[in-house]
Amino acid sequence: MDATPAASPAPTQTRTPVTVTITGAGGQIGYALLFRIAAGDMLGPDQPIRLRLLEIPQGMRAAEGAALELQDCAFPLLRDVEVTDDAAVAFAGANRALLVGSRPRAAGMERSDLLAANAGIFAPQGAAIAANAAADVRVLTVGNPANTNALIAAAAADGIPSERFSALTRLDHDRAVGQLSAALDVGPAALQGVTIWGNHSATQFPDVAHATVDGAPVLAALAEKLGGADAATTWLDDVFIPRVARRGAEIIEVRGSSSVASAANAAIAHVRDEALGTGPGWTSAALVSRGEYGVPEGIVCSFPVTSDGSGYRVVEGLHLDERAQARLQASVAELVAEREAVRELTGA
């Protein structure tokens, strides 16, 4: 007779469920997010989840199909799923909101047109969050242009502290770590202290000046690997920085469509570290500036950040040399121009 013992029953979940709202939930990134969130990858293996999926009418069938699959997975943490095209319903009681759906840039569309189109999406969503979400709501903007879309949503969310809003630059951070990992032939866990400064755009600055590999300075490790400090600087300027900044375009060229799984993974990691803590190191996230590092107050800029589980805070006191300052200011100038364009187009 087979004496294999029966599997132990899953532990009873006693924590209050967290309501997570995902916009654009019928799209590819939304689809990649749903099952990992329901499995506990984002908020932990003992945190029950309620999912609210917001879609435009044309995307409802795709979101409804995803909801059927979620039910078929019988995730122990998933309490229920609701699909709607009504923002008030979707954000009702939301503790976490991931704003994934956005207007993509079409052929011939000027950047000002893109900003105006997304203002028409993210301003109403920000207002709906303010009117309907839970008092502790935190909002991550994934849809591009992510920094300025987060700014639009935060400006429209009257009464919600602006520090509750952030934009996704964790994907850029992870891309930078991946490139360094390959160049130095080490695992990603060996790397600490990488920073993405500025906008989630081609102007971003992936910075390794404070990064370490197995506790040693990355700059020294690159110099040893590549044949000297000058060779390391050349590689950083000519290969590393542009490749990280333009990785999304590279992926579109290779696979024929934009990043999906990696974007979803970065969004999950962003929320997980914000909610559960970053530990001893830091990561990168775009937050509403309070003037840190000379960045104008009010724009949503990527910084090095830590969290103790109560929200991200900017790591202050890092030295930026003239080269780093110039790169940061170029990206900040783009963010300021986007803010002014949105004000002009929408009156916000």
C-alpha positions as CSV (number, residue, x, y, z in Angstrom):
1,M,0.0,0.0,0.0
2,D,1.2,3.5,-0.8
3,A,2.1,5.1,2.5
4,T,2.6,8.6,1.1
5,P,0.9,11.0,3.5
6,A,-1.9,13.3,2.3
7,A,-0.9,16.9,1.5
8,S,-1.4,19.3,4.3
9,P,-4.4,21.7,3.8
10,A,-3.6,25.2,2.8
11,P,-3.4,27.6,5.8
12,T,-6.5,29.5,6.6
13,Q,-6.2,33.1,5.4
14,T,-7.2,35.5,8.3
15,R,-5.9,38.8,7.0
16,T,-8.3,41.4,5.5
17,P,-8.3,41.2,1.7
18,V,-6.6,44.0,-0.2
19,T,-8.5,45.4,-3.1
20,V,-6.3,45.8,-6.2
21,T,-7.6,47.7,-9.2
22,I,-5.9,47.2,-12.6
23,T,-6.8,49.5,-15.5
24,G,-6.3,48.2,-19.1
25,A,-6.7,44.8,-17.5
26,G,-7.7,43.1,-20.8
27,G,-4.4,44.1,-22.4
28,Q,-1.2,42.1,-22.6
29,I,0.5,43.7,-19.6
30,G,-2.7,43.4,-17.6
31,Y,-3.0,39.8,-18.5
32,A,0.6,39.1,-17.4
33,L,-0.1,40.8,-14.1
34,L,-3.3,39.2,-13.0
35,F,-2.2,35.7,-12.4
36,R,1.0,36.6,-10.5
37,I,-0.9,39.0,-8.3
38,A,-3.5,36.4,-7.5
39,A,-0.8,33.9,-6.7
40,G,0.7,36.2,-4.1
41,D,3.8,37.4,-5.9
42,M,3.0,41.1,-5.3
43,L,1.8,41.4,-1.8
44,G,3.0,38.1,-0.2
45,P,1.8,34.5,0.2
46,D,-0.5,35.2,3.1
47,Q,-2.3,38.3,1.8
48,P,-5.8,37.7,0.3
49,I,-6.7,39.7,-2.8
50,R,-9.8,41.2,-4.4
51,L,-9.3,42.1,-8.1
52,R,-11.1,44.9,-9.8
53,L,-10.5,45.0,-13.6
54,L,-11.2,48.3,-15.4
55,E,-11.5,48.3,-19.2
56,I,-12.9,50.4,-22.0
57,P,-16.0,48.8,-23.6
58,Q,-14.0,47.4,-26.5
59,G,-11.7,45.5,-24.0
60,M,-14.4,44.1,-21.8
61,R,-14.5,40.7,-23.4
62,A,-10.8,40.1,-23.1
63,A,-11.0,41.2,-19.4
64,E,-14.0,38.9,-18.8
65,G,-12.1,36.0,-20.3
66,A,-9.1,36.6,-18.0
67,A,-11.6,36.6,-15.1
68,L,-12.8,33.2,-16.1
69,E,-9.3,31.9,-16.2
70,L,-8.6,33.4,-12.8
71,Q,-11.5,31.4,-11.5
72,D,-10.3,28.3,-13.1
73,C,-6.9,28.6,-11.4
74,A,-8.6,28.4,-8.0
75,F,-6.0,30.6,-6.4
76,P,-6.3,30.3,-2.5
77,L,-5.6,34.0,-2.0
78,L,-8.1,35.3,-4.6
79,R,-11.4,36.3,-3.0
80,D,-13.2,37.6,-6.0
81,V,-12.8,39.4,-9.4
82,E,-15.0,42.1,-10.8
83,V,-14.8,43.4,-14.4
84,T,-16.2,46.8,-15.2
85,D,-16.0,49.7,-17.6
86,D,-17.1,52.1,-14.8
87,A,-14.1,53.8,-13.1
88,A,-16.2,54.5,-9.9
89,V,-17.0,50.8,-9.6
90,A,-13.4,49.8,-10.4
91,F,-11.8,52.1,-7.8
92,A,-14.4,51.6,-5.1
93,G,-12.4,50.6,-1.9
94,A,-9.2,50.2,-3.8
95,N,-6.1,49.9,-1.6
96,R,-3.7,49.5,-4.6
97,A,-4.2,50.8,-8.1
98,L,-2.1,49.9,-11.1
99,L,-2.8,52.3,-14.0
100,V,-1.7,50.2,-16.9
101,G,-4.0,51.3,-19.7
102,S,-2.9,54.3,-21.7
103,R,-3.1,55.7,-25.2
104,P,-0.1,54.4,-27.3
105,R,1.6,56.7,-29.6
106,A,0.3,56.2,-33.2
107,A,2.1,56.9,-36.4
108,G,2.3,60.6,-37.1
109,M,1.2,61.6,-33.6
110,E,3.1,64.5,-32.0
111,R,4.1,64.1,-28.4
112,S,1.8,67.0,-27.5
113,D,-1.1,64.9,-29.0
114,L,0.0,61.9,-27.0
115,L,0.1,64.0,-23.8
116,A,-3.4,65.4,-24.5
117,A,-4.9,62.0,-25.2
118,N,-3.5,60.6,-22.0
119,A,-4.6,63.6,-19.9
120,G,-8.1,62.6,-21.0
121,I,-7.6,59.2,-19.5
122,F,-5.5,59.8,-16.4
123,A,-7.3,63.0,-15.1
124,P,-10.7,61.2,-14.8
125,Q,-9.0,58.2,-13.3
126,G,-7.3,60.4,-10.7
127,A,-10.7,62.0,-9.8
128,A,-12.3,58.6,-9.6
129,I,-9.6,57.4,-7.3
130,A,-10.1,60.4,-5.0
131,A,-13.9,59.9,-5.0
132,N,-14.0,56.1,-4.5
133,A,-10.7,54.5,-3.3
134,A,-9.8,53.5,0.2
135,A,-8.2,56.1,2.5
136,D,-4.8,54.2,2.3
137,V,-4.8,53.9,-1.5
138,R,-1.4,53.9,-3.3
139,V,-1.2,54.3,-7.1
140,L,1.4,53.1,-9.6
141,T,1.3,54.4,-13.1
142,V,2.6,51.9,-15.7
143,G,1.1,53.3,-18.9
144,N,3.4,55.7,-20.8
145,P,4.4,58.4,-20.7
146,A,4.4,57.1,-17.2
147,N,6.0,60.0,-15.2
148,T,3.7,62.7,-16.6
149,N,0.6,60.4,-16.6
150,A,1.3,59.9,-12.8
151,L,1.5,63.7,-12.5
152,I,-1.8,64.1,-14.2
153,A,-3.6,61.5,-12.1
154,A,-2.1,62.9,-8.8
155,A,-3.2,66.5,-9.8
156,A,-6.7,65.3,-10.3
157,A,-6.9,63.2,-7.1
158,D,-8.0,66.0,-4.8
159,G,-7.4,65.1,-1.2
160,I,-5.0,62.2,-1.8
161,P,-1.4,63.0,-0.8
162,S,0.8,63.2,-3.8
163,E,3.3,60.8,-2.3
164,R,0.8,58.1,-2.8
165,F,1.4,58.3,-6.5
166,S,4.4,56.8,-8.3
167,A,5.5,55.9,-11.8
168,L,7.3,52.8,-13.0
169,T,11.0,53.1,-13.6
170,R,11.7,49.7,-12.0
171,L,11.8,48.2,-15.5
172,D,14.7,50.5,-16.4
173,H,16.4,49.7,-13.1
174,D,16.1,46.0,-13.8
175,R,17.3,46.4,-17.4
176,A,20.4,48.2,-16.0
177,V,21.0,45.4,-13.5
178,G,20.6,42.9,-16.3
179,Q,23.1,44.6,-18.5
180,L,25.7,44.9,-15.7
181,S,25.1,41.3,-14.7
182,A,26.0,40.1,-18.3
183,A,29.0,42.5,-18.6
184,L,30.5,41.4,-15.3
185,D,29.4,37.7,-15.5
186,V,27.7,37.8,-12.1
187,G,24.2,37.0,-10.9
188,P,21.8,40.0,-10.5
189,A,21.7,39.5,-6.8
190,A,25.4,40.5,-6.6
191,L,24.6,44.0,-7.7
192,Q,23.4,46.8,-5.4
193,G,23.1,50.6,-5.7
194,V,22.1,51.0,-9.3
195,T,20.0,54.1,-9.9
196,I,17.7,55.4,-12.6
197,W,17.4,59.2,-12.6
198,G,14.8,61.3,-14.5
199,N,12.2,60.3,-17.0
200,H,11.1,56.9,-18.3
201,S,12.3,57.9,-21.7
202,A,15.4,58.0,-23.8
203,T,16.7,60.9,-21.6
204,Q,16.8,58.7,-18.4
205,F,20.2,58.3,-16.7
206,P,21.1,54.8,-15.6
207,D,23.8,55.6,-12.9
208,V,26.4,53.1,-11.5
209,A,28.6,55.6,-9.7
210,H,27.3,54.2,-6.3
211,A,26.8,50.7,-7.4
212,T,28.6,47.7,-6.0
213,V,29.2,44.1,-7.1
214,D,29.7,41.7,-4.3
215,G,30.4,44.7,-2.1
216,A,33.1,46.2,-4.4
217,P,32.6,49.3,-6.6
218,V,31.1,48.5,-10.0
219,L,33.3,51.1,-11.7
220,A,36.4,49.3,-10.5
221,A,35.1,45.9,-11.6
222,L,34.2,47.2,-15.0
223,A,37.7,48.8,-15.4
224,E,39.3,45.4,-14.5
225,K,37.0,43.5,-16.9
226,L,37.2,45.9,-19.8
227,G,40.9,46.9,-19.7
228,G,41.0,50.2,-17.7
229,A,39.0,53.1,-16.5
230,D,38.8,54.8,-19.9
231,A,37.5,51.6,-21.5
232,A,34.9,51.3,-18.7
233,T,33.8,54.9,-19.2
234,T,33.5,54.4,-22.9
235,W,31.4,51.3,-22.5
236,L,29.1,53.1,-20.0
237,D,28.6,56.1,-22.3
238,D,28.4,54.3,-25.7
239,V,26.9,51.0,-24.9
240,F,25.3,50.7,-21.4
241,I,23.4,54.0,-21.0
242,P,21.9,54.1,-24.5
243,R,21.0,50.4,-24.5
244,V,19.2,50.7,-21.2
245,A,17.4,53.8,-22.3
246,R,16.4,52.3,-25.6
247,R,15.8,48.8,-24.6
248,G,12.1,49.0,-25.2
249,A,12.7,50.0,-28.8
250,E,15.1,47.1,-29.2
251,I,12.5,44.7,-27.9
252,I,9.9,46.0,-30.3
253,E,12.3,45.6,-33.2
254,V,13.2,42.0,-32.2
255,R,9.9,40.6,-31.1
256,G,7.6,42.8,-33.0
257,S,5.7,44.2,-30.0
258,S,6.5,46.0,-26.8
259,S,7.7,44.7,-23.5
260,V,5.0,42.7,-21.7
261,A,6.3,40.1,-19.2
262,S,9.2,42.3,-18.1
263,A,7.0,45.3,-17.6
264,A,4.5,43.2,-15.5
265,N,7.4,41.8,-13.5
266,A,8.7,45.3,-12.8
267,A,5.3,46.5,-11.7
268,I,5.0,43.6,-9.3
269,A,8.4,44.2,-7.9
270,H,7.7,47.9,-7.5
271,V,4.6,47.3,-5.5
272,R,6.1,44.4,-3.5
273,D,9.1,46.4,-2.4
274,E,6.9,49.5,-1.6
275,A,4.5,47.3,0.5
276,L,6.9,44.8,2.1
277,G,10.2,46.8,2.2
278,T,13.4,47.1,0.1
279,G,15.7,45.7,2.8
280,P,19.2,47.1,3.1
281,G,19.6,48.3,-0.5
282,W,17.7,50.7,-2.7
283,T,15.8,50.5,-6.0
284,S,14.5,53.1,-8.4
285,A,11.0,54.6,-8.7
286,A,9.6,57.9,-10.0
287,L,8.1,60.0,-7.2
288,V,6.7,63.5,-6.9
289,S,9.7,65.6,-6.3
290,R,10.1,67.6,-3.1
291,G,13.2,69.3,-4.5
292,E,15.7,66.5,-3.9
293,Y,18.9,66.8,-5.9
294,G,17.8,70.1,-7.3
295,V,14.8,68.6,-9.2
296,P,11.9,71.1,-9.3
297,E,9.2,70.4,-6.9
298,G,6.1,68.8,-8.2
299,I,7.4,66.8,-11.3
300,V,7.4,63.0,-11.1
301,C,11.1,62.1,-11.4
302,S,13.0,58.8,-10.9
303,F,15.2,58.7,-7.8
304,P,17.0,56.0,-5.7
305,V,14.4,55.0,-3.2
306,T,13.9,52.8,-0.1
307,S,10.8,51.6,1.7
308,D,10.3,50.2,5.2
309,G,6.8,49.0,4.1
310,S,5.1,52.4,4.6
311,G,5.9,53.8,1.1
312,Y,8.9,54.9,-0.9
313,R,11.3,57.6,0.2
314,V,14.1,59.2,-1.8
315,V,17.6,58.3,-0.8
316,E,19.3,61.6,-0.1
317,G,22.9,62.7,0.2
318,L,24.4,60.9,-2.8
319,H,27.1,62.8,-4.7
320,L,26.5,63.5,-8.4
321,D,29.5,64.6,-10.4
322,E,29.2,67.2,-13.2
323,R,28.5,64.4,-15.8
324,A,25.7,62.9,-13.7
325,Q,24.2,66.3,-13.0
326,A,24.2,67.2,-16.7
327,R,22.4,64.0,-17.6
328,L,19.9,64.4,-14.8
329,Q,19.1,68.0,-15.7
330,A,18.6,67.0,-19.4
331,S,15.9,64.5,-18.3
332,V,14.4,66.9,-15.8
333,A,14.1,69.5,-18.6
334,E,12.1,67.0,-20.6
335,L,9.8,66.4,-17.6
336,V,9.3,70.1,-17.0
337,A,8.4,70.6,-20.7
338,E,5.9,67.8,-20.5
339,R,4.3,69.3,-17.4
340,E,4.0,72.7,-19.1
341,A,2.6,71.1,-22.3
342,V,-0.1,69.3,-20.2
343,R,-1.0,72.5,-18.4
344,E,-1.3,74.3,-21.7
345,L,-3.4,71.6,-23.4
346,T,-5.7,70.8,-20.5
347,G,-5.6,73.9,-18.2
348,A,-4.6,71.6,-15.3
